[in-house]
């Protein structure tokens, strides 16, 4: 099976996990789901971000997100996750909505 398939499968699994998790765990799972969606769509362009060094992989992933106008969504998700961890559980819905919009828009 293709890299794209596996990344999408993991992204969907993380969303399902988030739906059945406590709030803080759900927020983290949604960050991972976003990362996997990015990796899935990048793999369609034969781009892969699993480097020997995590920092290098994230540098390339961020560059890809910037090229595809997705960096603002990533930064917004990080902000929302921080708010959820601080106890603002109402921000979790926006995180779910962001992930769902990414599935449709790419």
Buried (B, 14 or more C-beta within 10 A) or exposed (E): EEBBEBBBEBBBBBBEBBEEBEBBEBBBBBBBBBBBBBBBBBBEEEBBBEEEEEEEBEEBBBEBBEEBEBBEBBEEBEEBBEBBEEEEBEBBEBBBEBBEEBBEEE
